[in-house]
Amino acid sequence: MIYELRIYTTLPGRMPNLLNRFQNATLALWEKHGIRQAGFWTTLVGPSNNDLTYMIAWESMAERETKWGAFMADPEWIKARAESEKDGPIVANVASSFLQPTAFSSVK
């Protein structure tokens, strides 16, 4: 199992729009495509309270490529993203890292 750590930095004042998009559109589409979220967090104390951090669990990089590609090309996702950004962009930056658990990790 590998984990994808993604950090979205929103434009000022746009965090509610991003949270709404995940809650009301993205997660249902992930379920449709078999994408497994491992958790979502907003920043309480840290460098930026405009960050949404989340993790996705993948069996392999090959699974990630197949499922993420299908999700990104899904017309429902394209429509939901466009609708959520009708008043302007939401996200200023996306950072992505792929993590592998250590032998002593409680997460496998």
Secondary structure as GFF3:
##gff-version 3
##sequence-region A 1 108
A	DSSP	beta_strand	2	10	.	.	.	ID=ss1
A	DSSP	alpha_helix	15	21	.	.	.	ID=ss2
A	DSSP	pi_helix	22	26	.	.	.	ID=ss3
A	DSSP	alpha_helix	27	33	.	.	.	ID=ss4
A	DSSP	beta_strand	36	42	.	.	.	ID=ss5
A	DSSP	beta_strand	51	58	.	.	.	ID=ss6
A	DSSP	alpha_helix	61	73	.	.	.	ID=ss7
A	DSSP	alpha_helix	75	84	.	.	.	ID=ss8
A	DSSP	beta_strand	91	99	.	.	.	ID=ss9
###
